[in-house]
Amino acid sequence: MNKELLIKKIILDQFHLDADFSFTDGIRTNDIPGWDSIGWVLIIERIETEFNTSLEFSIFDNVETVDVFVKNVLEFICKK
């Protein structure tokens, strides 16, 4: 499974979203049930565990949409 799909699968699993959930532009993280402050901690922890890395919190500055979240995480992981 490629890294982008794995990140999306982690999001689907973490927030109990249907497999047909659409990762379209503009879906805000706070529109997803459970993606609150604790949800942020949990999703970051799961991604760090899955990719055996420590994410820099600066990559989440001004992240408001799911597509930007995925893009930023993917860019960080690919740099490692």
RAWO-V269340 format. One record per pair of residues at least 4 apart in sequence whose C-alpha atoms are under 6 Angstrom apart, sorted by the first residue. I is the first residue (numbers start at 0). J is the second residue. D is the distance in whole Angstrom. If there is no record, write none. Layout:
# RAWO-V269340
i=I j=J d=D
i=I j=J d=D
This chain:
# RAWO-V269340
i=9 j=13 d=6
i=11 j=15 d=6
i=11 j=16 d=5
i=24 j=66 d=6
i=25 j=64 d=6
i=26 j=64 d=5
i=26 j=65 d=6
i=27 j=63 d=5
i=27 j=64 d=4
i=27 j=65 d=6
i=28 j=63 d=6
i=28 j=64 d=5
i=28 j=65 d=5
i=29 j=34 d=6
i=33 j=38 d=6
i=34 j=38 d=4
i=47 j=51 d=5
i=47 j=52 d=5
i=47 j=53 d=6
i=67 j=71 d=6
i=69 j=73 d=6
